[in-house]
Every structure is written in C-alpha cells, then in structure tokens.
C-alpha cells in the first residue's frame, strides 16, 4: 500500500492488493487511513 503512494503499481500488484484488502478488514481500514497519515506527516515536516 505504501508503495502505491510512491509509484504506479503493476496490474498484477493492483489486483493482488485489491483482493487482499477485500478479505482483510485491518488492511482495508489502513488503506483508508494512509492518505490522512501521509498528509499529516508532510504537514509536520514542513513545520520543522
């Protein structure tokens, strides 16, 4: 998931990730939280 934030995933990687997040609720929720975490961390770094 974090790699998808940094680069384009291959079709196979996208499918694998999608299948996993459909079955794993923990990862599904983490995937939803990842953009917020990334935005907050960037904001924190800019303030330093």
Secondary structure in CASP SS format (residue, H / E / C, confidence):
PFRMAT SS
TARGET T0000
AUTHOR 0000-0000-0000
METHOD secondary structure of the structure
MODEL  1
X C 1.00
X H 1.00
X H 1.00
X H 1.00
X H 1.00
X H 1.00
X C 1.00
X C 1.00
X C 1.00
X C 1.00
X H 1.00
X H 1.00
X H 1.00
X H 1.00
X H 1.00
X H 1.00
X H 1.00
X H 1.00
X H 1.00
X H 1.00
X H 1.00
X H 1.00
X H 1.00
X C 1.00
X H 1.00
X H 1.00
X H 1.00
X H 1.00
X H 1.00
X H 1.00
X H 1.00
X H 1.00
X H 1.00
X H 1.00
X H 1.00
X H 1.00
X H 1.00
X H 1.00
X H 1.00
X H 1.00
X H 1.00
X H 1.00
X H 1.00
X H 1.00
X H 1.00
X H 1.00
X H 1.00
X C 1.00
END
